[in-house]
Amino acid sequence: ADYFNGIDTVFHFAAQHPYPEATWSDSVASFDINANVMLAFVRAKVRRVVFASSNHIMGRKKEEGVTIYDAAKISEKSEVFPGTQQHIPYKIDATPYATAKLFGERL
């Protein structure tokens, strides 16, 4: 917490592997990073935290028919559906990465 003493606002971008290709092991490490830094922010009485999340938290909504053309269907009231599935140019499952970002949001 000493690192954050006297700090008013923190912009938090940290992750173990900040890419959609992150593994579940990376995701668990990111859970720990988020929990530890948030606890440090509380102990240091940081007033405001700006957390960098990801569109991958809503990623599977695209697979339910929501495209860039009808993205208005996604709003702050939409239920989360983490993990973008992509097969071009290679297969990506962003579920571990998205889950870590969702965890960070909930903190």
N, C-alpha and C positions, 0 to 999 in steps of 0.2 A: 504494500500500500504506500510505502514511502515514495515511490516513483510518481504517484498521483497527488501527493499533498500539495495543496494550494492551487490545484487545477480546477477550473470551472466547468469546462466542456471537453469531452473526449470523443473523437471520431474513431470508431472501432471497426477495422477491416480484417482483423486477424483470423486465420484459419490454418489448420495443419497443411492442407493441400487445397488451395483456393481455386480449384477448377472442377468442372462437372465430372471429370474422370476419377475423382477421389474414391477411395475404397471405404469399406465399413470401418477398417482400422483408422483411417484418416478421420472419418466422421466422429468416432469415439474420442480421438485426440482433440478434435475441434470442440466437442462437448466440454471436455476438461478445460481447454483454453478459455472458452466463453464463461464457464462457471467461475474459474479462478480470477479472471480479470474483472468480471462484474462484482465479485466479492471485494476485490481490491478497490474498485470504484466506490462501493458503499462505505468501506472502512475509511477511505480518504475524504468522504463527503463530497464527491464529485456531484455537481448539481445537475448536469445534463450529459446524456450519452446518445450519440448519433450512431446507430448500428447499421452497417452496410449489409443488407440482406441480398436476395437474389430472386430473379424471375422464376427460377427453378422450383420455388416453393409452390407455384401454381402450374408448373410445367405440364402435368398430365391433363390439365384442362384442354390443352391443344388437341389431345387425343380424343376428347369428347366432342369435337367439332368446333371448338372456339379457335378461330384463326385471327390473323391480323385484321381481317375485314369485318369481323364481328366481335372484337375484343371488348366491347362495351358490356358484354355478358359477365365479365370478371369485374367485381367491385370489392370494396372493403367488407361487404357482407358475404362474399363468396366463401365457401368452405375451401380450406387448403387441400391440395392434391399434389404432394411433392413428387418431384422426379421427372425430368424430361427424358423421354426415350427418343434416341436419334440413331439413324442408321446410315446417314450420309455425312461425310465421306467414309466414316467407320462407325461401328456400333458404340453408343454411349448410353449408360444408364446413370442419370444424375441423382438417383434417389438417395444415396448416402450423403452426398454434398448438400442436397436440398434439405434433408432431415436435420443436418447440423445447423444450417441457417435458420430453419424453423425453431429449433431449440433456442438459438441465440435471440430470436425475436421474442420468444415467450419469457425469457429472463427479464 
